[in-house]
Amino acid sequence: MKNITLSADEDLIERVRLIAREQGRTLNGAFREWLAQFARSSGDAQGFDALMMRLQNVEAGRRFSREESNER
């Protein structure tokens, strides 16, 4: 595992440490989880773009009225 150095406001770091401690985690562990989630989310955007490209030829058959679109 590689170490990195980050800078942040001292008060922010203390607040986040308290939150992590309340959740039974360390600040380091919480940050690693955030990094993994952040890396996955960029792939989600690419997946969304690919889905939109595949669906661009899909047609509903007709245009819906404003009332029909807002029906619940």
TIVEXKOL-747002 format. One record per atom (N, C-alpha, C): atom name; residue in three letters; x, y, z. Coordinates in pm, 1 decimal, always signed. Layout:
N
<vexnu><at>CA</at><aa>ala</aa><east>X</east><north>Y</north><up>Z</up></vexnu>
...
END
This chain:
72
<vexnu><at>N</at><aa>met</aa><east>+84.7</east><north>-116.4</north><up>+0.0</up></vexnu>
<vexnu><at>CA</at><aa>met</aa><east>+0.0</east><north>+0.0</north><up>+0.0</up></vexnu>
<vexnu><at>C</at><aa>met</aa><east>+89.8</east><north>+123.4</north><up>+0.0</up></vexnu>
<vexnu><at>N</at><aa>lys</aa><east>+48.6</east><north>+225.1</north><up>-75.1</up></vexnu>
<vexnu><at>CA</at><aa>lys</aa><east>+127.8</east><north>+347.0</north><up>-86.5</up></vexnu>
<vexnu><at>C</at><aa>lys</aa><east>+71.9</east><north>+454.7</north><up>+5.3</up></vexnu>
<vexnu><at>N</at><aa>asn</aa><east>+159.0</east><north>+529.8</north><up>+69.1</up></vexnu>
<vexnu><at>CA</at><aa>asn</aa><east>+119.4</east><north>+640.8</north><up>+155.5</up></vexnu>
<vexnu><at>C</at><aa>asn</aa><east>+110.1</east><north>+768.6</north><up>+75.0</up></vexnu>
<vexnu><at>N</at><aa>ile</aa><east>+14.8</east><north>+854.9</north><up>+112.7</up></vexnu>
<vexnu><at>CA</at><aa>ile</aa><east>+4.1</east><north>+987.9</north><up>+52.5</up></vexnu>
<vexnu><at>C</at><aa>ile</aa><east>-10.3</east><north>+1088.7</north><up>+165.8</up></vexnu>
<vexnu><at>N</at><aa>thr</aa><east>+23.9</east><north>+1213.3</north><up>+137.3</up></vexnu>
<vexnu><at>CA</at><aa>thr</aa><east>+11.0</east><north>+1320.6</north><up>+235.6</up></vexnu>
<vexnu><at>C</at><aa>thr</aa><east>-91.5</east><north>+1419.3</north><up>+183.6</up></vexnu>
<vexnu><at>N</at><aa>leu</aa><east>-187.7</east><north>+1455.2</north><up>+269.5</up></vexnu>
<vexnu><at>CA</at><aa>leu</aa><east>-291.2</east><north>+1550.5</north><up>+232.5</up></vexnu>
<vexnu><at>C</at><aa>leu</aa><east>-291.3</east><north>+1665.1</north><up>+331.9</up></vexnu>
<vexnu><at>N</at><aa>ser</aa><east>-344.8</east><north>+1779.4</north><up>+291.5</up></vexnu>
<vexnu><at>CA</at><aa>ser</aa><east>-360.1</east><north>+1893.8</north><up>+380.8</up></vexnu>
<vexnu><at>C</at><aa>ser</aa><east>-508.1</east><north>+1926.2</north><up>+391.5</up></vexnu>
<vexnu><at>N</at><aa>ala</aa><east>-551.0</east><north>+1961.3</north><up>+511.1</up></vexnu>
<vexnu><at>CA</at><aa>ala</aa><east>-689.6</east><north>+2002.8</north><up>+533.1</up></vexnu>
<vexnu><at>C</at><aa>ala</aa><east>-694.3</east><north>+2086.8</north><up>+659.5</up></vexnu>
<vexnu><at>N</at><aa>asp</aa><east>-801.3</east><north>+2160.6</north><up>+672.8</up></vexnu>
<vexnu><at>CA</at><aa>asp</aa><east>-822.6</east><north>+2243.2</north><up>+790.2</up></vexnu>
<vexnu><at>C</at><aa>asp</aa><east>-821.0</east><north>+2156.5</north><up>+915.5</up></vexnu>
<vexnu><at>N</at><aa>glu</aa><east>-754.5</east><north>+2202.3</north><up>+1018.7</up></vexnu>
<vexnu><at>CA</at><aa>glu</aa><east>-739.3</east><north>+2125.3</north><up>+1142.6</up></vexnu>
<vexnu><at>C</at><aa>glu</aa><east>-874.4</east><north>+2089.9</north><up>+1206.0</up></vexnu>
<vexnu><at>N</at><aa>asp</aa><east>-966.1</east><north>+2187.4</north><up>+1208.0</up></vexnu>
<vexnu><at>CA</at><aa>asp</aa><east>-1098.6</east><north>+2160.8</north><up>+1265.5</up></vexnu>
<vexnu><at>C</at><aa>asp</aa><east>-1173.6</east><north>+2054.9</north><up>+1185.6</up></vexnu>
<vexnu><at>N</at><aa>leu</aa><east>-1161.6</east><north>+2060.5</north><up>+1054.4</up></vexnu>
<vexnu><at>CA</at><aa>leu</aa><east>-1227.3</east><north>+1961.9</north><up>+969.1</up></vexnu>
<vexnu><at>C</at><aa>leu</aa><east>-1173.9</east><north>+1821.9</north><up>+997.5</up></vexnu>
<vexnu><at>N</at><aa>ile</aa><east>-1044.1</east><north>+1810.8</north><up>+1008.8</up></vexnu>
<vexnu><at>CA</at><aa>ile</aa><east>-982.9</east><north>+1680.7</north><up>+1037.3</up></vexnu>
<vexnu><at>C</at><aa>ile</aa><east>-1033.7</east><north>+1625.7</north><up>+1169.7</up></vexnu>
<vexnu><at>N</at><aa>glu</aa><east>-1042.2</east><north>+1709.0</north><up>+1271.8</up></vexnu>
<vexnu><at>CA</at><aa>glu</aa><east>-1089.6</east><north>+1663.3</north><up>+1402.4</up></vexnu>
<vexnu><at>C</at><aa>glu</aa><east>-1235.7</east><north>+1620.0</north><up>+1397.3</up></vexnu>
<vexnu><at>N</at><aa>arg</aa><east>-1319.1</east><north>+1696.7</north><up>+1326.4</up></vexnu>
<vexnu><at>CA</at><aa>arg</aa><east>-1460.9</east><north>+1658.9</north><up>+1313.6</up></vexnu>
<vexnu><at>C</at><aa>arg</aa><east>-1474.7</east><north>+1524.4</north><up>+1242.7</up></vexnu>
<vexnu><at>N</at><aa>val</aa><east>-1397.9</east><north>+1505.5</north><up>+1137.5</up></vexnu>
<vexnu><at>CA</at><aa>val</aa><east>-1406.0</east><north>+1381.1</north><up>+1060.7</up></vexnu>
<vexnu><at>C</at><aa>val</aa><east>-1352.2</east><north>+1264.1</north><up>+1143.5</up></vexnu>
<vexnu><at>N</at><aa>arg</aa><east>-1248.0</east><north>+1287.4</north><up>+1220.7</up></vexnu>
<vexnu><at>CA</at><aa>arg</aa><east>-1196.6</east><north>+1181.7</north><up>+1309.5</up></vexnu>
<vexnu><at>C</at><aa>arg</aa><east>-1303.6</east><north>+1136.7</north><up>+1408.6</up></vexnu>
<vexnu><at>N</at><aa>leu</aa><east>-1376.0</east><north>+1233.2</north><up>+1465.3</up></vexnu>
<vexnu><at>CA</at><aa>leu</aa><east>-1482.9</east><north>+1199.8</north><up>+1560.4</up></vexnu>
<vexnu><at>C</at><aa>leu</aa><east>-1593.1</east><north>+1118.2</north><up>+1493.3</up></vexnu>
<vexnu><at>N</at><aa>ile</aa><east>-1632.5</east><north>+1160.1</north><up>+1372.3</up></vexnu>
<vexnu><at>CA</at><aa>ile</aa><east>-1736.5</east><north>+1086.6</north><up>+1298.9</up></vexnu>
<vexnu><at>C</at><aa>ile</aa><east>-1690.0</east><north>+945.0</north><up>+1270.1</up></vexnu>
<vexnu><at>N</at><aa>ala</aa><east>-1567.8</east><north>+930.6</north><up>+1222.2</up></vexnu>
<vexnu><at>CA</at><aa>ala</aa><east>-1514.0</east><north>+797.6</north><up>+1192.0</up></vexnu>
<vexnu><at>C</at><aa>ala</aa><east>-1510.1</east><north>+712.0</north><up>+1318.3</up></vexnu>
<vexnu><at>N</at><aa>arg</aa><east>-1465.7</east><north>+770.8</north><up>+1429.0</up></vexnu>
<vexnu><at>CA</at><aa>arg</aa><east>-1457.4</east><north>+696.9</north><up>+1556.1</up></vexnu>
<vexnu><at>C</at><aa>arg</aa><east>-1596.6</east><north>+649.9</north><up>+1599.3</up></vexnu>
<vexnu><at>N</at><aa>glu</aa><east>-1698.3</east><north>+736.6</north><up>+1584.5</up></vexnu>
<vexnu><at>CA</at><aa>glu</aa><east>-1835.6</east><north>+699.8</north><up>+1619.3</up></vexnu>
<vexnu><at>C</at><aa>glu</aa><east>-1886.1</east><north>+584.6</north><up>+1533.3</up></vexnu>
<vexnu><at>N</at><aa>gln</aa><east>-1833.9</east><north>+574.2</north><up>+1411.4</up></vexnu>
<vexnu><at>CA</at><aa>gln</aa><east>-1873.1</east><north>+467.2</north><up>+1320.0</up></vexnu>
<vexnu><at>C</at><aa>gln</aa><east>-1784.3</east><north>+343.9</north><up>+1334.4</up></vexnu>
<vexnu><at>N</at><aa>gly</aa><east>-1693.2</east><north>+349.3</north><up>+1430.9</up></vexnu>
<vexnu><at>CA</at><aa>gly</aa><east>-1604.3</east><north>+236.0</north><up>+1453.6</up></vexnu>
<vexnu><at>C</at><aa>gly</aa><east>-1497.6</east><north>+219.3</north><up>+1346.8</up></vexnu>
<vexnu><at>N</at><aa>arg</aa><east>-1459.8</east><north>+330.8</north><up>+1285.3</up></vexnu>
<vexnu><at>CA</at><aa>arg</aa><east>-1357.3</east><north>+327.2</north><up>+1181.0</up></vexnu>
<vexnu><at>C</at><aa>arg</aa><east>-1247.1</east><north>+426.1</north><up>+1214.1</up></vexnu>
<vexnu><at>N</at><aa>thr</aa><east>-1138.8</east><north>+415.9</north><up>+1140.7</up></vexnu>
<vexnu><at>CA</at><aa>thr</aa><east>-1032.9</east><north>+515.3</north><up>+1151.4</up></vexnu>
<vexnu><at>C</at><aa>thr</aa><east>-1049.7</east><north>+615.4</north><up>+1037.5</up></vexnu>
<vexnu><at>N</at><aa>leu</aa><east>-989.3</east><north>+731.3</north><up>+1052.4</up></vexnu>
<vexnu><at>CA</at><aa>leu</aa><east>-991.5</east><north>+830.1</north><up>+945.1</up></vexnu>
<vexnu><at>C</at><aa>leu</aa><east>-926.8</east><north>+771.9</north><up>+820.4</up></vexnu>
<vexnu><at>N</at><aa>asn</aa><east>-818.1</east><north>+699.4</north><up>+838.1</up></vexnu>
<vexnu><at>CA</at><aa>asn</aa><east>-748.5</east><north>+637.6</north><up>+726.3</up></vexnu>
<vexnu><at>C</at><aa>asn</aa><east>-838.2</east><north>+536.3</north><up>+654.8</up></vexnu>
<vexnu><at>N</at><aa>gly</aa><east>-908.1</east><north>+453.4</north><up>+731.3</up></vexnu>
<vexnu><at>CA</at><aa>gly</aa><east>-997.4</east><north>+354.6</north><up>+671.8</up></vexnu>
<vexnu><at>C</at><aa>gly</aa><east>-1113.3</east><north>+419.9</north><up>+598.4</up></vexnu>
<vexnu><at>N</at><aa>ala</aa><east>-1170.3</east><north>+525.1</north><up>+658.7</up></vexnu>
<vexnu><at>CA</at><aa>ala</aa><east>-1279.8</east><north>+596.9</north><up>+594.0</up></vexnu>
<vexnu><at>C</at><aa>ala</aa><east>-1233.1</east><north>+660.5</north><up>+463.4</up></vexnu>
<vexnu><at>N</at><aa>phe</aa><east>-1112.3</east><north>+714.8</north><up>+463.3</up></vexnu>
<vexnu><at>CA</at><aa>phe</aa><east>-1059.6</east><north>+776.7</north><up>+342.3</up></vexnu>
<vexnu><at>C</at><aa>phe</aa><east>-1034.6</east><north>+672.7</north><up>+233.3</up></vexnu>
<vexnu><at>N</at><aa>arg</aa><east>-983.3</east><north>+555.8</north><up>+271.3</up></vexnu>
<vexnu><at>CA</at><aa>arg</aa><east>-962.9</east><north>+449.8</north><up>+172.3</up></vexnu>
<vexnu><at>C</at><aa>arg</aa><east>-1095.3</east><north>+407.0</north><up>+109.8</up></vexnu>
<vexnu><at>N</at><aa>glu</aa><east>-1200.4</east><north>+397.0</north><up>+193.3</up></vexnu>
<vexnu><at>CA</at><aa>glu</aa><east>-1332.9</east><north>+362.9</north><up>+140.2</up></vexnu>
<vexnu><at>C</at><aa>glu</aa><east>-1381.2</east><north>+470.2</north><up>+43.4</up></vexnu>
<vexnu><at>N</at><aa>trp</aa><east>-1360.4</east><north>+597.7</north><up>+79.4</up></vexnu>
<vexnu><at>CA</at><aa>trp</aa><east>-1401.4</east><north>+707.1</north><up>-7.5</up></vexnu>
<vexnu><at>C</at><aa>trp</aa><east>-1326.5</east><north>+702.2</north><up>-141.0</up></vexnu>
<vexnu><at>N</at><aa>leu</aa><east>-1197.1</east><north>+675.3</north><up>-135.8</up></vexnu>
<vexnu><at>CA</at><aa>leu</aa><east>-1118.7</east><north>+666.6</north><up>-259.2</up></vexnu>
<vexnu><at>C</at><aa>leu</aa><east>-1172.1</east><north>+556.9</north><up>-351.2</up></vexnu>
<vexnu><at>N</at><aa>ala</aa><east>-1203.2</east><north>+440.8</north><up>-294.5</up></vexnu>
<vexnu><at>CA</at><aa>ala</aa><east>-1256.5</east><north>+329.2</north><up>-373.3</up></vexnu>
<vexnu><at>C</at><aa>ala</aa><east>-1390.3</east><north>+367.1</north><up>-435.2</up></vexnu>
<vexnu><at>N</at><aa>gln</aa><east>-1477.2</east><north>+433.1</north><up>-356.9</up></vexnu>
<vexnu><at>CA</at><aa>gln</aa><east>-1607.7</east><north>+474.2</north><up>-407.9</up></vexnu>
<vexnu><at>C</at><aa>gln</aa><east>-1591.6</east><north>+578.7</north><up>-517.9</up></vexnu>
<vexnu><at>N</at><aa>phe</aa><east>-1500.2</east><north>+670.9</north><up>-499.8</up></vexnu>
<vexnu><at>CA</at><aa>phe</aa><east>-1474.0</east><north>+775.5</north><up>-598.6</up></vexnu>
<vexnu><at>C</at><aa>phe</aa><east>-1425.9</east><north>+714.2</north><up>-729.9</up></vexnu>
<vexnu><at>N</at><aa>ala</aa><east>-1338.8</east><north>+614.2</north><up>-720.9</up></vexnu>
<vexnu><at>CA</at><aa>ala</aa><east>-1287.6</east><north>+547.2</north><up>-840.5</up></vexnu>
<vexnu><at>C</at><aa>ala</aa><east>-1400.8</east><north>+473.9</north><up>-912.8</up></vexnu>
<vexnu><at>N</at><aa>arg</aa><east>-1491.1</east><north>+410.9</north><up>-837.5</up></vexnu>
<vexnu><at>CA</at><aa>arg</aa><east>-1604.6</east><north>+339.9</north><up>-899.3</up></vexnu>
<vexnu><at>C</at><aa>arg</aa><east>-1700.5</east><north>+437.2</north><up>-966.0</up></vexnu>
<vexnu><at>N</at><aa>ser</aa><east>-1721.3</east><north>+553.3</north><up>-905.9</up></vexnu>
<vexnu><at>CA</at><aa>ser</aa><east>-1820.0</east><north>+647.0</north><up>-959.3</up></vexnu>
<vexnu><at>C</at><aa>ser</aa><east>-1779.3</east><north>+700.5</north><up>-1095.7</up></vexnu>
<vexnu><at>N</at><aa>ser</aa><east>-1651.2</east><north>+713.2</north><up>-1123.0</up></vexnu>
<vexnu><at>CA</at><aa>ser</aa><east>-1609.5</east><north>+760.7</north><up>-1254.8</up></vexnu>
<vexnu><at>C</at><aa>ser</aa><east>-1642.2</east><north>+656.7</north><up>-1360.2</up></vexnu>
<vexnu><at>N</at><aa>gly</aa><east>-1636.6</east><north>+530.0</north><up>-1324.5</up></vexnu>
<vexnu><at>CA</at><aa>gly</aa><east>-1676.5</east><north>+424.2</north><up>-1417.0</up></vexnu>
<vexnu><at>C</at><aa>gly</aa><east>-1825.9</east><north>+426.3</north><up>-1441.5</up></vexnu>
<vexnu><at>N</at><aa>asp</aa><east>-1904.7</east><north>+466.6</north><up>-1339.4</up></vexnu>
<vexnu><at>CA</at><aa>asp</aa><east>-2049.5</east><north>+475.3</north><up>-1356.0</up></vexnu>
<vexnu><at>C</at><aa>asp</aa><east>-2086.2</east><north>+578.4</north><up>-1461.6</up></vexnu>
<vexnu><at>N</at><aa>ala</aa><east>-2014.5</east><north>+688.9</north><up>-1465.3</up></vexnu>
<vexnu><at>CA</at><aa>ala</aa><east>-2042.4</east><north>+792.6</north><up>-1563.7</up></vexnu>
<vexnu><at>C</at><aa>ala</aa><east>-2016.2</east><north>+739.8</north><up>-1704.1</up></vexnu>
<vexnu><at>N</at><aa>gln</aa><east>-1910.8</east><north>+662.7</north><up>-1721.1</up></vexnu>
<vexnu><at>CA</at><aa>gln</aa><east>-1882.1</east><north>+604.6</north><up>-1852.1</up></vexnu>
<vexnu><at>C</at><aa>gln</aa><east>-1989.5</east><north>+503.8</north><up>-1890.4</up></vexnu>
<vexnu><at>N</at><aa>gly</aa><east>-2035.3</east><north>+425.4</north><up>-1792.5</up></vexnu>
<vexnu><at>CA</at><aa>gly</aa><east>-2142.0</east><north>+329.5</north><up>-1817.8</up></vexnu>
<vexnu><at>C</at><aa>gly</aa><east>-2270.7</east><north>+399.3</north><up>-1857.5</up></vexnu>
<vexnu><at>N</at><aa>phe</aa><east>-2301.4</east><north>+511.3</north><up>-1792.2</up></vexnu>
<vexnu><at>CA</at><aa>phe</aa><east>-2420.7</east><north>+589.5</north><up>-1824.9</up></vexnu>
<vexnu><at>C</at><aa>phe</aa><east>-2412.6</east><north>+642.0</north><up>-1967.2</up></vexnu>
<vexnu><at>N</at><aa>asp</aa><east>-2297.0</east><north>+695.8</north><up>-2004.6</up></vexnu>
<vexnu><at>CA</at><aa>asp</aa><east>-2279.6</east><north>+747.4</north><up>-2140.5</up></vexnu>
<vexnu><at>C</at><aa>asp</aa><east>-2299.1</east><north>+636.2</north><up>-2243.1</up></vexnu>
<vexnu><at>N</at><aa>ala</aa><east>-2245.0</east><north>+518.1</north><up>-2214.9</up></vexnu>
<vexnu><at>CA</at><aa>ala</aa><east>-2259.7</east><north>+405.6</north><up>-2307.9</up></vexnu>
<vexnu><at>C</at><aa>ala</aa><east>-2406.5</east><north>+364.2</north><up>-2319.6</up></vexnu>
<vexnu><at>N</at><aa>leu</aa><east>-2478.8</east><north>+362.5</north><up>-2207.3</up></vexnu>
<vexnu><at>CA</at><aa>leu</aa><east>-2621.0</east><north>+328.7</north><up>-2209.8</up></vexnu>
<vexnu><at>C</at><aa>leu</aa><east>-2699.0</east><north>+429.3</north><up>-2292.8</up></vexnu>
<vexnu><at>N</at><aa>met</aa><east>-2671.0</east><north>+556.8</north><up>-2274.6</up></vexnu>
<vexnu><at>CA</at><aa>met</aa><east>-2741.5</east><north>+659.1</north><up>-2352.1</up></vexnu>
<vexnu><at>C</at><aa>met</aa><east>-2714.4</east><north>+644.3</north><up>-2501.1</up></vexnu>
<vexnu><at>N</at><aa>met</aa><east>-2594.1</east><north>+607.4</north><up>-2537.6</up></vexnu>
<vexnu><at>CA</at><aa>met</aa><east>-2562.1</east><north>+584.5</north><up>-2679.4</up></vexnu>
<vexnu><at>C</at><aa>met</aa><east>-2642.8</east><north>+466.8</north><up>-2733.6</up></vexnu>
<vexnu><at>N</at><aa>arg</aa><east>-2656.3</east><north>+359.5</north><up>-2654.1</up></vexnu>
<vexnu><at>CA</at><aa>arg</aa><east>-2732.5</east><north>+242.5</north><up>-2699.2</up></vexnu>
<vexnu><at>C</at><aa>arg</aa><east>-2880.8</east><north>+274.5</north><up>-2711.0</up></vexnu>
<vexnu><at>N</at><aa>leu</aa><east>-2931.3</east><north>+366.7</north><up>-2630.7</up></vexnu>
<vexnu><at>CA</at><aa>leu</aa><east>-3073.3</east><north>+397.7</north><up>-2629.1</up></vexnu>
<vexnu><at>C</at><aa>leu</aa><east>-3112.9</east><north>+513.2</north><up>-2720.3</up></vexnu>
<vexnu><at>N</at><aa>gln</aa><east>-3019.0</east><north>+572.4</north><up>-2788.4</up></vexnu>
<vexnu><at>CA</at><aa>gln</aa><east>-3051.5</east><north>+691.0</north><up>-2867.0</up></vexnu>
<vexnu><at>C</at><aa>gln</aa><east>-3148.4</east><north>+661.5</north><up>-2981.6</up></vexnu>
<vexnu><at>N</at><aa>asn</aa><east>-3158.3</east><north>+537.9</north><up>-3026.0</up></vexnu>
<vexnu><at>CA</at><aa>asn</aa><east>-3249.9</east><north>+504.7</north><up>-3134.4</up></vexnu>
<vexnu><at>C</at><aa>asn</aa><east>-3385.3</east><north>+456.2</north><up>-3084.9</up></vexnu>
<vexnu><at>N</at><aa>val</aa><east>-3405.7</east><north>+450.9</north><up>-2954.9</up></vexnu>
<vexnu><at>CA</at><aa>val</aa><east>-3532.4</east><north>+406.5</north><up>-2898.3</up></vexnu>
<vexnu><at>C</at><aa>val</aa><east>-3634.0</east><north>+519.1</north><up>-2909.2</up></vexnu>
<vexnu><at>N</at><aa>glu</aa><east>-3753.3</east><north>+485.9</north><up>-2959.9</up></vexnu>
<vexnu><at>CA</at><aa>glu</aa><east>-3859.2</east><north>+585.4</north><up>-2972.8</up></vexnu>
<vexnu><at>C</at><aa>glu</aa><east>-3981.9</east><north>+537.3</north><up>-2897.4</up></vexnu>
<vexnu><at>N</at><aa>ala</aa><east>-4053.9</east><north>+627.9</north><up>-2837.7</up></vexnu>
<vexnu><at>CA</at><aa>ala</aa><east>-4174.7</east><north>+593.3</north><up>-2763.0</up></vexnu>
<vexnu><at>C</at><aa>ala</aa><east>-4291.9</east><north>+566.5</north><up>-2856.2</up></vexnu>
<vexnu><at>N</at><aa>gly</aa><east>-4279.9</east><north>+600.1</north><up>-2982.1</up></vexnu>
<vexnu><at>CA</at><aa>gly</aa><east>-4387.5</east><north>+579.2</north><up>-3077.2</up></vexnu>
<vexnu><at>C</at><aa>gly</aa><east>-4464.5</east><north>+707.1</north><up>-3104.7</up></vexnu>
<vexnu><at>N</at><aa>arg</aa><east>-4468.9</east><north>+794.3</north><up>-3006.3</up></vexnu>
<vexnu><at>CA</at><aa>arg</aa><east>-4534.0</east><north>+924.3</north><up>-3023.4</up></vexnu>
<vexnu><at>C</at><aa>arg</aa><east>-4487.2</east><north>+1017.8</north><up>-2912.8</up></vexnu>
<vexnu><at>N</at><aa>arg</aa><east>-4515.5</east><north>+1144.5</north><up>-2931.4</up></vexnu>
<vexnu><at>CA</at><aa>arg</aa><east>-4483.8</east><north>+1242.0</north><up>-2826.0</up></vexnu>
<vexnu><at>C</at><aa>arg</aa><east>-4597.5</east><north>+1244.2</north><up>-2725.7</up></vexnu>
<vexnu><at>N</at><aa>phe</aa><east>-4563.2</east><north>+1248.7</north><up>-2599.4</up></vexnu>
<vexnu><at>CA</at><aa>phe</aa><east>-4664.2</east><north>+1253.8</north><up>-2495.1</up></vexnu>
<vexnu><at>C</at><aa>phe</aa><east>-4698.3</east><north>+1398.5</north><up>-2463.5</up></vexnu>
<vexnu><at>N</at><aa>ser</aa><east>-4825.2</east><north>+1422.2</north><up>-2429.0</up></vexnu>
<vexnu><at>CA</at><aa>ser</aa><east>-4866.2</east><north>+1557.1</north><up>-2389.9</up></vexnu>
<vexnu><at>C</at><aa>ser</aa><east>-4807.6</east><north>+1587.5</north><up>-2252.9</up></vexnu>
<vexnu><at>N</at><aa>arg</aa><east>-4811.6</east><north>+1714.1</north><up>-2216.2</up></vexnu>
<vexnu><at>CA</at><aa>arg</aa><east>-4760.7</east><north>+1755.2</north><up>-2087.2</up></vexnu>
<vexnu><at>C</at><aa>arg</aa><east>-4838.5</east><north>+1685.4</north><up>-1974.7</up></vexnu>
<vexnu><at>N</at><aa>glu</aa><east>-4970.7</east><north>+1675.7</north><up>-1991.0</up></vexnu>
<vexnu><at>CA</at><aa>glu</aa><east>-5053.9</east><north>+1610.5</north><up>-1890.6</up></vexnu>
<vexnu><at>C</at><aa>glu</aa><east>-5017.4</east><north>+1462.8</north><up>-1876.5</up></vexnu>
<vexnu><at>N</at><aa>glu</aa><east>-4998.4</east><north>+1396.0</north><up>-1990.3</up></vexnu>
<vexnu><at>CA</at><aa>glu</aa><east>-4961.8</east><north>+1253.8</north><up>-1985.2</up></vexnu>
<vexnu><at>C</at><aa>glu</aa><east>-4825.9</east><north>+1232.5</north><up>-1919.1</up></vexnu>
<vexnu><at>N</at><aa>ser</aa><east>-4733.9</east><north>+1321.0</north><up>-1948.4</up></vexnu>
<vexnu><at>CA</at><aa>ser</aa><east>-4600.4</east><north>+1309.6</north><up>-1890.7</up></vexnu>
<vexnu><at>C</at><aa>ser</aa><east>-4601.1</east><north>+1329.6</north><up>-1739.6</up></vexnu>
<vexnu><at>N</at><aa>asn</aa><east>-4695.3</east><north>+1411.0</north><up>-1691.4</up></vexnu>
<vexnu><at>CA</at><aa>asn</aa><east>-4700.1</east><north>+1441.9</north><up>-1548.6</up></vexnu>
<vexnu><at>C</at><aa>asn</aa><east>-4798.4</east><north>+1355.5</north><up>-1469.7</up></vexnu>
<vexnu><at>N</at><aa>glu</aa><east>-4866.1</east><north>+1261.6</north><up>-1538.0</up></vexnu>
<vexnu><at>CA</at><aa>glu</aa><east>-4958.2</east><north>+1173.9</north><up>-1466.7</up></vexnu>
<vexnu><at>C</at><aa>glu</aa><east>-4882.5</east><north>+1088.6</north><up>-1366.4</up></vexnu>
<vexnu><at>N</at><aa>arg</aa><east>-4948.2</east><north>+1058.5</north><up>-1256.9</up></vexnu>
<vexnu><at>CA</at><aa>arg</aa><east>-4885.2</east><north>+975.4</north><up>-1155.1</up></vexnu>
<vexnu><at>C</at><aa>arg</aa><east>-4958.8</east><north>+847.0</north><up>-1140.8</up></vexnu>
END
